Amino acid sequence: MLRISGVFAGYGGGDVLQGLDLEVPTGAITCIVGPNGAGKSTVLRVVSGLLTPRLGTIDLDGTRLETLGCAGVLAKGVAQVPQSQALFPQMSIRENVLMGGFTLRKDKALLHRRYDRVAEIIPVVKERAHDRAGNLSGGQRRMVEIARCLMVEPTVLLMDEPSLGLDPKSLTAVSDLIRDTNAAGTTVLLVEQNVRLGLSMATHGVVLEGGRVRLDAPAAELVANPEVAELYLGGAPAGDRPSTSPQQPADAGTGR
């Protein structure tokens, strides 16, 4: 269980998160949604160690994370896929993925076993291993970014708007990869601007407003909630309107 308790955090002296309390169940896909400025991406930053909270605690199965910094949090099995532009474009796909195993560099055999396993899971890594990452499409870049994180075999994977800028085919491929990663035993905490897509992937959903949790429920309950539907899904709850596929997402808030 990842537990965030009483967290205040922000930038330049102002707190974006205002005493945030949030629990992420082990083995779940938890999706955070909310309006612009709610603090969604800030949640991921404090969990990953990119941002140190001013107050509060972050606990992962009994281990405190809030003072460990990025390297320490990664060593505890928490990895983050950034929002965008996270690859080294002049480097090959293979080189980018191997960078994810930087902490394994002293054990070359383990490093290459991990790479081979990831390449089997994510075909673009195997098929275009020696191509420059800068030549990839948006969807392919996202797959490689996820592959790089999987090199550390994370217990918790953080994802910041994984659908951002993707075409429909890539959207489906990335969504399937997230589900498969979760099915293999990885807890996923994601922020998603495409609310309908994010909640369709998730087992659990959280609505964040003003740096605090406003609603916290199974994802299916949030989709059926009239207030959530009105604010984020374009009107009626999912059961009362024609279904919207990932290829035709409803408009949604994109705040951090």
C-alpha positions, 0 to 999 in steps of 0.5 A: 500500500502506498499511503500519502498522509497530510502532505503539503507541497508546492513551488516557490513558497506556495503549497499546491497540495493542501494536506493531501491524504491518499491511499493507492491500493497494492496491485491496483491501477489508480487514476487521478483526475481533476481540473487545471491546477488541482495538483495532480502532477505534483502528487507524482512528483512528491511520490517519486522524490522530485519534490520534497513535501513541506509537511506530511509523510509518504509510506510504501509498505512501511518504508518512508519515502519523503526524505529519500530523494529520487535515487532512494525512491527508485531503489525502493521500487518506484519509477516514473514515466514523465509526461513527454520528451523524456528520451535522448533523441540522438541515442538509439532505442536500445541505449535509451532503454539500457539507461533505465538499468543504470543502477544495474550497471555493475551486473552486466549479465542482469542488465542484459537479461532485463533488457531482453525481457523488456524487448520481448514485452514491448516489440518496438524495443526489439524491432528498432533497437538500433534506430535513433529515438528521435525518429520514433512516433509519439506512441512509440516514444511512449512505449520506449519510455515505459520500457526504460522504467520496466528495466528496474522491475518497479513495484509502483509505476507512476505515469503522467498523462500517458495518452498525451498527444497520441493517435488512436492506434498508439492510444490503444497500444499504450493502454494495453501495455499499462493494463498488461504491466499491472496484470504482471503485478505492478501497482500503477498510479497515473494522472490522465487528462483523458478522464474517460480513458483513464477511468476505463483503465483504472480499478480505482479513481480519485478526483483532486481539487484544490490540492485535496481529495474530493472523491475517492472510489472504485473507477466504475463508481466515479464514471457513473457519478453524475457530478463527475460526468457533468464536470469531466465526461461531457454530461450524462454518466456513462451508463446513460449515454452512448459509449465513447471509445479511446479513439474519440475521447471526451474533453477533460481537464488537463491540470497538474 
